[in-house]
Amino acid sequence: MFATFARTRAEFPRQFWILIGGTFINSFGAGMLFPFLTLYLFQSLGVSMTLVGVLLSLWSVSGLIGQLAGGSLADRIGRKPMMAFSLGASALFVILFGIVSALPLVALAIFLLGITGNAFQPARDAMIADLIPEAKRAQAFALTRIAHNIGIGVGPALGGFLAAYSYVWLFAGNALFTFLFFGLTLIWIQETKPTRAASSANSRVSASFADVFRDARLIIFCVGAVSVVVAASQMFTVLPVFMKNTNGLGENYFGWIMTTNAAMVVTLQYAITRAGARFPRLPYAAVGALFYGVGAASIAVATTFPHFILAMGIVTIGEMIFAPTATAIIADLAPVELRGRYMAMLGLTWTVGFGIGPILGGLISDTIAPRAAWLPAGLAAIVGAGIFLFLARIINAPKKVYGRG
């Protein structure tokens, strides 16, 4: 095991491992805060659940702004300045939660945190694409997902302890971890944004979002990705209600479902991505989408806890195949001076998919039947697989996108 770790460590540069460590720190802080934010708004501030939903939707809307702005600014001013600004500003806005209690100020803090917090990922992913050669990118993004999942998985334990004592301590703890990554970024992270000369030598497009939206390959891929995320989102939003109301399996059972997902990602993600490096990326992404589809559709006939565990296991295999492969595909498609913007577009597919999926699943559950929601969810992912295969076979994309040649 140690020999394998040593080989893996040697395959990637030092700065990449600093980013991995920082991703864990940042995700640990996020895991501390976000599971308890709803409780803070509802119990401590006395906000109705309807208004809590509005406030969290506000965070999602501002996240769209943050992703687009973060990607654009990462291309314009650099990856490091954008990451540092995102981390530093986010820490300050979290501290604001512990200071203010007036609802308008809380809403403002949520809106600003949505912008600054979501501006980070496009810059970080663009930096990883700058640092890592094409053949190793999927594995690099797989390691990023592992670090994120470990942080998100263990963060709530400390967050729950701090929240039980005082929410002020919870906000301070999150800010502390965010500031820690901010410091690492300032001291140890070096800028990787390609020089103007390198950009000009490798691309014939100007650096603007207009060029991003003119790239038919990117738009087609994003449509397919949204279809997959529509299915994925319902496993984390509609499923707990379905398990409890239709099958009598309460919150503790869904907790084990989530633990299964996280444990599989942490233990199997890198091996699956490494094994998949031999396959063309778009067809491999289609395989991941098919796993999503089969797992989600099988929920329609699930009645026992083992079946739900099995379904989540199938979906998680799809997640482990699709998520890092999708990020690598976007990195391959992107001209060097547009990497931040392209990464922002990938982030948008998750935001849009998570916006559509729960609404669609809830609507079908209410108007037809709860079990009826899962076949369309599975079909959405299968449609995504078809789109990826279409792109691989038909669209005149660079060879590196549909094969490694």
C-alpha positions in Angstrom: 0.0 0.0 0.0 2.8 2.4 0.9 4.6 1.6 -2.3 1.5 2.4 -4.3 1.1 5.7 -2.4 4.7 6.6 -3.1 4.3 5.9 -6.8 1.1 7.9 -7.0 2.7 10.8 -5.1 5.7 10.8 -7.5 3.4 11.0 -10.5 2.1 14.5 -9.7 3.9 17.7 -8.9 4.3 19.2 -5.4 1.9 22.0 -6.0 -0.9 19.6 -7.0 -0.6 17.9 -3.6 -0.8 21.2 -1.9 -4.0 21.8 -3.7 -5.2 18.3 -2.6 -4.4 19.1 1.0 -6.1 22.5 0.7 -9.2 20.9 -0.9 -9.5 18.6 2.1 -9.1 21.5 4.6 -11.7 23.6 2.7 -14.1 20.6 2.3 -13.7 19.8 6.0 -14.8 23.4 6.8 -17.7 23.2 4.5 -18.8 19.8 6.0 -18.7 21.5 9.4 -21.1 24.3 8.3 -23.6 23.5 5.7 -25.4 20.5 7.2 -26.3 22.7 10.2 -27.1 25.9 8.3 -30.8 25.0 7.9 -31.0 24.3 11.6 -29.4 27.6 12.5 -31.8 29.6 10.3 -34.9 27.7 11.6 -34.1 27.2 15.2 -31.8 30.1 16.2 -33.2 32.8 14.0 -36.8 31.6 13.9 -37.1 31.7 10.1 -39.9 29.6 8.6 -39.0 26.6 6.5 -40.5 28.3 3.5 -38.2 31.2 3.9 -35.3 28.9 4.7 -35.9 27.4 1.3 -35.9 30.8 -0.3 -32.6 31.7 1.4 -31.0 28.5 0.2 -32.3 29.1 -3.3 -30.7 32.5 -3.1 -27.4 30.8 -2.4 -27.8 28.7 -5.5 -28.6 31.6 -7.7 -25.6 33.6 -6.4 -23.6 30.4 -7.0 -24.3 30.7 -10.7 -22.9 34.2 -10.7 -19.9 33.0 -8.7 -19.1 30.2 -11.0 -19.2 32.3 -14.1 -17.3 35.2 -12.6 -14.7 32.9 -11.0 -14.0 31.2 -14.3 -13.8 34.4 -16.2 -11.5 36.1 -13.7 -9.3 33.0 -13.4 -8.6 33.4 -17.1 -8.1 37.2 -16.9 -6.2 37.8 -13.7 -4.9 34.4 -12.8 -5.8 31.2 -10.9 -4.0 32.1 -7.7 -5.5 35.6 -7.2 -9.0 34.2 -7.8 -8.6 31.3 -5.4 -7.1 33.6 -2.7 -9.9 36.2 -3.1 -12.6 33.4 -3.0 -11.2 31.9 0.2 -10.5 35.1 2.0 -13.8 36.7 1.2 -15.7 33.5 2.0 -14.2 33.3 5.4 -15.2 36.9 6.1 -18.8 36.3 5.0 -19.0 33.2 7.3 -17.9 35.3 10.2 -20.6 37.8 9.3 -23.2 35.0 10.1 -21.9 34.9 13.7 -22.2 38.7 14.0 -25.6 39.6 12.4 -29.1 38.3 13.2 -31.2 40.7 11.1 -32.8 38.8 8.3 -31.8 41.2 5.5 -28.1 41.0 6.6 -28.3 37.3 6.8 -29.7 37.1 3.3 -26.9 39.4 2.1 -24.3 37.2 3.8 -25.8 34.1 2.1 -25.9 35.8 -1.3 -22.3 37.0 -1.1 -21.0 33.7 0.3 -22.7 32.0 -2.7 -20.8 34.1 -5.1 -17.4 33.9 -3.4 -17.6 30.3 -2.4 -18.5 29.1 -5.8 -15.9 31.2 -7.5 -13.2 28.9 -6.1 -13.7 25.7 -8.0 -13.3 26.9 -11.6 -10.0 28.5 -10.7 -8.7 25.5 -8.8 -9.7 23.1 -11.6 -8.2 25.3 -14.2 -4.9 25.3 -12.2 -5.0 21.5 -12.1 -5.5 21.4 -15.8 -2.5 23.7 -16.2 -0.3 21.6 -14.0 -1.2 18.0 -15.1 -0.6 16.5 -18.5 -3.7 15.4 -20.4 -3.2 11.7 -19.9 -3.1 12.1 -16.1 -5.9 14.6 -15.7 -8.8 12.2 -14.9 -6.7 10.6 -12.2 -5.8 14.1 -10.8 -9.5 15.1 -10.6 -10.3 11.7 -9.0 -7.8 12.5 -6.2 -9.5 15.9 -5.8 -12.8 14.2 -5.4 -11.4 11.8 -2.8 -10.0 14.7 -0.7 -13.3 16.5 -1.0 -15.4 13.5 0.1 -13.1 12.8 3.1 -13.5 16.4 4.2 -17.2 16.5 3.7 -17.6 13.1 5.4 -15.7 13.9 8.6 -16.4 17.7 8.9 -20.0 17.3 10.2 -18.7 15.4 13.3 -16.8 18.5 14.5 -19.5 20.8 13.2 -22.2 19.0 15.3 -20.0 19.3 18.4 -19.5 23.1 17.9 -23.1 23.8 16.9 -24.3 22.0 20.1 -22.1 24.4 22.1 -22.6 27.6 20.1 -23.3 28.5 16.4 -20.8 31.3 16.8 -18.1 28.7 17.4 -19.4 26.8 14.3 -19.0 29.8 12.1 -15.6 30.6 13.6 -14.4 27.1 13.0 -15.4 27.2 9.3 -13.7 30.6 8.9 -10.6 29.2 10.5 -10.2 26.3 8.1 -11.0 28.6 5.2 -8.4 31.1 6.3 -5.9 28.2 6.7 -6.3 27.3 3.0 -6.1 31.0 2.1 -2.7 31.2 3.8 -1.5 28.1 2.0 -2.6 29.6 -1.3 -0.7 32.9 -0.6 2.5 31.2 0.6 2.9 28.0 -1.4 0.8 28.2 -4.5 2.4 29.5 -7.6 0.5 31.0 -10.5 0.0 28.6 -13.5 -2.0 30.8 -15.9 -0.4 30.3 -19.3 1.4 33.3 -20.7 -0.2 35.3 -23.5 2.4 33.9 -25.9 1.6 30.3 -24.9 -2.1 31.0 -25.3 -1.7 32.5 -28.8 0.5 29.6 -29.9 -2.1 27.0 -28.9 -5.4 28.7 -29.8 -7.0 30.7 -32.5 -9.9 32.1 -30.4 -10.2 35.2 -28.3 -10.7 34.9 -24.6 -14.4 35.6 -24.0 -17.5 33.8 -22.9 -18.9 34.3 -26.5 -16.3 31.8 -27.7 -17.3 29.4 -24.9 -21.0 29.4 -26.0 -19.9 29.1 -29.7 -18.2 25.8 -29.0 -20.9 23.3 -30.1 -18.9 20.4 -28.6 -18.9 21.9 -25.2 -22.6 22.8 -25.3 -23.6 19.3 -26.4 -21.5 17.8 -23.7 -23.0 20.1 -21.1 -26.5 19.1 -22.2 -25.6 15.5 -21.7 -24.1 16.2 -18.3 -27.2 18.0 -17.1 -29.2 15.0 -18.1 -27.0 12.8 -15.9 -27.1 15.2 -13.0 -30.9 15.3 -13.1 -30.8 11.6 -12.2 -28.0 12.0 -9.7 -29.6 14.8 -7.9 -32.7 12.8 -7.0 -30.6 10.2 -5.2 -29.7 12.9 -2.7 -32.9 14.9 -2.5 -36.0 12.9 -3.5 -34.7 9.5 -2.3 -34.8 10.2 1.5 -38.5 11.2 1.3 -39.3 8.2 -0.9 -37.6 5.8 1.5 -39.4 7.1 4.5 -42.9 7.8 3.2 -43.2 4.9 0.7 -41.1 2.3 2.4 -41.1 3.2 6.0 -37.3 3.6 6.2 -36.4 6.6 8.3 -33.5 9.1 8.3 -31.0 6.7 9.9 -31.4 4.3 6.9 -30.7 7.2 4.5 -27.7 8.1 6.6 -26.3 4.6 5.9 -27.0 5.1 2.2 -24.9 8.3 2.2 -22.2 6.6 4.1 -22.1 3.9 1.5 -21.6 6.5 -1.2 -18.8 8.3 0.6 -17.0 5.1 1.6 -17.0 3.9 -2.0 -15.7 7.1 -3.4 -12.9 7.3 -0.8 -11.8 3.7 -1.2 -12.5 3.0 -4.9 -12.4 6.3 -6.8 -8.7 6.4 -7.7 -8.5 2.7 -8.8 -11.6 3.0 -11.0 -10.3 6.2 -12.7 -6.8 4.7 -13.1 -8.3 1.6 -14.7 -10.4 3.7 -17.0 -7.4 5.7 -18.3 -7.0 3.1 -21.1 -10.5 3.8 -22.5 -11.6 6.8 -24.7 -13.1 9.4 -22.4 -16.4 10.1 -23.9 -17.5 6.5 -24.2 -16.2 6.0 -20.7 -18.4 8.9 -19.5 -21.3 7.2 -21.3 -20.7 4.0 -19.3 -20.8 6.1 -16.1 -24.1 7.6 -17.2 -25.5 4.2 -17.8 -24.7 3.1 -14.3 -26.4 6.2 -13.1 -29.5 5.3 -15.1 -29.7 1.7 -14.1 -29.2 2.6 -10.4 -31.8 5.3 -10.4 -34.4 3.4 -12.4 -34.0 0.4 -10.0 -35.4 2.5 -7.2 -38.8 2.2 -8.8 -39.1 -1.4 -7.6 -37.1 -1.1 -4.4 -38.9 -2.1 -1.2 -36.1 -3.2 1.2 -33.0 -1.5 2.6 -30.5 -3.9 0.9 -32.1 -3.0 -2.5 -31.6 0.7 -1.7 -28.0 0.1 -0.7 -27.5 -1.8 -4.0 -29.0 1.0 -6.0 -26.8 3.6 -4.4 -23.8 1.3 -5.0 -24.6 1.2 -8.7 -25.1 5.0 -8.9 -21.9 5.5 -7.0 -20.0 3.4 -9.6 -21.5 5.7 -12.2 -20.4 8.8 -10.2 -16.9 7.5 -9.8 -16.6 6.9 -13.6 -18.4 10.0 -14.8 -17.4 12.9 -12.5 -13.6 12.9 -12.9 -13.9 11.9 -16.6 -16.2 14.8 -17.3 -13.8 17.3 -15.7 -11.0 15.8 -17.8 -13.1 16.1 -21.0 -13.8 19.8 -20.3 -10.1 20.4 -19.6 -9.2 18.7 -22.9 -11.8 20.8 -24.9 -10.8 24.1 -23.4 -8.3 26.4 -25.1 -5.7 27.3 -22.6 -6.9 30.9 -22.2 -10.5 29.8 -21.6 -9.9 27.0 -19.1 -11.4 28.8 -16.2 -14.6 29.6 -18.2 -14.9 26.1 -19.4 -14.6 24.7 -15.9 -17.3 27.2 -14.8 -19.6 25.7 -17.5 -19.1 22.3 -16.0 -20.0 23.7 -12.6 -23.2 25.1 -14.1 -24.2 21.7 -15.3 -24.3 20.4 -11.7 -26.2 23.5 -10.5 -28.8 23.3 -13.3 -29.2 19.5 -12.9 -29.7 19.9 -9.2 -32.2 22.6 -9.9 -34.2 20.5 -12.4 -34.0 17.0 -10.8 -35.7 17.6 -7.5 -38.5 19.7 -9.1 -39.1 17.0 -11.7 -39.0 14.2 -9.2 -41.3 16.0 -6.8 -43.8 16.9 -9.5 -44.1 13.3 -10.7 -44.3 12.0 -7.2 -47.1 14.4 -6.3 -49.1 14.1 -9.6 -48.6 10.5 -10.6 -47.0 8.3 -7.9 -43.7 8.3 -5.9 -42.5 5.2 -7.7 -43.2 6.7 -11.1 -40.5 9.3 -10.6 -37.6 6.9 -10.9 -38.0 5.6 -14.4 -37.8 9.1 -15.9 -34.8 9.8 -13.7 -33.0 6.7 -15.0 -34.0 7.6 -18.6 -32.5 11.1 -18.2 -29.1 9.5 -17.4 -29.4 7.1 -20.3 -30.2 10.0 -22.6 -27.0 11.6 -21.4 -25.1 8.5 -22.3 -26.5 8.6 -25.8 -25.4 12.3 -26.1 -21.9 11.4 -25.1 -21.7 8.6 -27.7 -23.1 10.9 -30.3 -20.5 13.5 -29.5 -17.7 10.8 -29.7 -18.9 9.5 -33.0 -20.4 12.4 -35.0 -19.1 15.7 -33.8 -15.8 16.9 -35.3 -14.0 17.2 -32.0 -10.3 16.9 -31.4 -9.0 13.4 -31.2 -7.9 13.8 -27.7 -11.5 14.2 -26.6 -12.9 10.9 -27.9 -9.6 9.0 -27.7 -6.2 9.4 -26.3 -4.3 9.2 -29.5 
